[in-house]
Structures are given as structure tokens and as C-alpha cells.
Amino acid sequence: MAEHKIFVLDDEPDIGNYVAQVATLSGFESSYFSEPGAFLAAIEAFPEACVAIDLQMPAMDGIEVLRRLSALRFRRPILIMSGMDRKVLEAARHFARINELPVSDIISKPARVEELRQVFQKLHGSSHLLPTRAELVEAMQRREFVLHLQPKVRIVGDAGGGVSYIPCGFEGLMRWQSSNRGLVSPDIFIPLVSTMRLNAEFADYLFDSALVILENWQRSGVAASLAINLSAPDVEDLGLADRLWQRCAGTGVDPARVIIEITETAAMRYPEQALDVLTRLRLRGFQLSLDDFGTGYSSLVQLQRLPFVELKIDRSLVSDCLGSEHTRIIVKAIIDLGHNLGLTVVAEGVEDEATLRLLHGWSCDLGQGYFFARPLPPDQAEAWWLQHNPVGDCSGRLA
């Protein structure tokens, strides 16, 4: 018997059976379902199974299936499939994310065998039994969660008409190097933190990890800001501002060097409470950044009331700029909106020079993405900063 179970839902038997067969070849015990009711009944009977879901089905579409999985508090890896365009797949991924469903991957149909096998291998690697609450607590005690740092840069021009970038900070992204499981994806453990009511403990752990890095930077002369990501329940924690400020005071770290990133969806979930918590964070000296802007459902009236200093354009929009005029219009409009509200604008997902030049032409302030660097362990991030900030040099110059 295969080590892992997967349920495949697709209303087209030929495609569904084909996907299930490739899953079997990839090490799964697979079962195919053409009807959502039977599929959901199987999930209730075997909640440990992974799933692969087609989006476009006549009886019940994939979004409704995802909604029902969320109601079941399903927490196993999900593969989303569709013959629709990539934007629909990305929208479904985002829908799953805001409903705390762990999406392993998205794939366009029809898919070649080798392409499917690669996706299933990734799914297989993340399909172990989910960590327990005790395991997450123990992992924090063992300091197994570590921050990897992705550079943020200021986009500047030069007299010759070229485009340059100057490092200005980092975003801290949590990674879990488990002694038992190996490297665990954030898509697996981050939703569990909320489900298992560990938000306050995890936020404190994350913040303390950031303070250790900032203390080390003070000694080595790295004048970088460090951004950390907090969740929707964190924004509802009325004691958050005082607790984080006291931690800064105990280490001598200036709160102004800490940027707290909140997603658009989290900020809008309970805007009155968010206004309380975020305003107190600003009063305590912390900087606030609105993350993943352009993919949520903000009320602009509510948004302008919240004390953000920075707005980050979601990577899915930035990465689509070169190929879509419609997306270019949206991104430019977001940059203009941010500037009109007095915000610094950051473009996430910058992966090539052409995109960087486009953003510079629109006066985007900051960039972040693989074009500059992937997330790095703290020692490598410090070395990257020192390498790109020689005295008197405008680093990262492009021809």
C-alpha cells in the first residue's frame, strides 16, 4: 500500500483517472471522484488525505469545494487544477490562502506526465501528518524556527539614464527546519499557528528572533530596517503594541527599525480593532506596511484611516506586468494611489531588469524579489548588505 493517500476530484473521468494514475506513479494511494458530494464524504471519513481539485465543474465548482473544505477545517496539502487561464488559478490560490487552506501548488490543464509528476513529488514531500500543537511548541523551545531575510532595495536612476538600486532593508520570512521532518513549508505550519491558538506565542518568538538580528546588526554597522509579518489574530491583540515595545526597550533596539507587515485581508477583517492596535504600534514608534495590496477586498475609505507608512504591491501583479497591459494599468494606478496617500510603495516579485525599469518609470520607491536576491540566512544577508553598500558607491548599478 502506498504511504500517502490522495483524493482526486474532476468531473471529466478521462482526465481525473489520468491525474490519479500519475499520482499513483508518484507514490500516492489515489482515489478518483467525479462528484463533489462523494469526494467530501470521503474527506470526512479520511481527513488525513491530500487532495487534487479541478475548479471548473458543473455540479459544484472548485471554489465552493474549497469553501466546504475550510468549513471542515481541512489542513492537508491541496493541488488546484484548471483549464482556465492562470489568473483564475492564482485567484483560487488566494481564496484558499485567506481561508487558511494549505495549497501545495496550482497547475494548468492539460498537463504533461512529467509536469504532473514534479507537482506530485512536491505534494508528496509536504504530505506527512500535520504537526501537533505540542510539536509546534517544542519546535519554538528548540529554536527550530529561523528567519531568512530577503533584501528590499530603493530604485534609483542615474545621470546616464540607467537604473540602479540601493539596499535599504530586509523582510524576515520564517522557516522551520524540523529535527524530525526536515524543512517544513510555511504553507503548512503558518495556518496551524492560528488553528492551534498559538498566535501570541508565535508572534513573540518571531519578534524576539528579529531583535536578535537587529542587535547583531547594531554591532556590525548594518543600518537596515527589518520587516516581519503578523497575522489577522495578531492585529486583534490589544496588548501587542505594549508587548513589542517592551521587548525593544529591553534590548535597546529602536522600534523605528522594525516594519510590521499586515496583509490587506487581515487589516480589513476587523477594521475598528485594527485601527486601535495599529495606531498604538505607530505611537510606540514602529513602522507599518500594508502587504499583498491589490489581491484583497479593501474599503479604500477604511484603508486611508489606518496609519500605514508603506504599501506593498502583491507579487502576482508585479510579475504579470510585462505580459499584460491591463495589469500594467493596475500597478501604475496602485503606485499613484500610494503616493497620493503619502505612502512609500514597494513592488514585490521583481524578477528581471525589464520589470525594474518599468517600475522606475512609474516612480515606484522600493523593490523586492529574486532579481536582487532570494531569502538568505542572517549571516549571508549581512554579507550581502555589506557587499552592496561599499562607502561612496551606488550599488547594484545596471547598464
Summary of the structure (lengths in Angstrom):
residues: 399
radius of gyration: 22.1
end to end distance: 57.5
largest distance: 66.4
contacts: 1330
relative contact order: 0.09
helix: 46%
strand: 23%
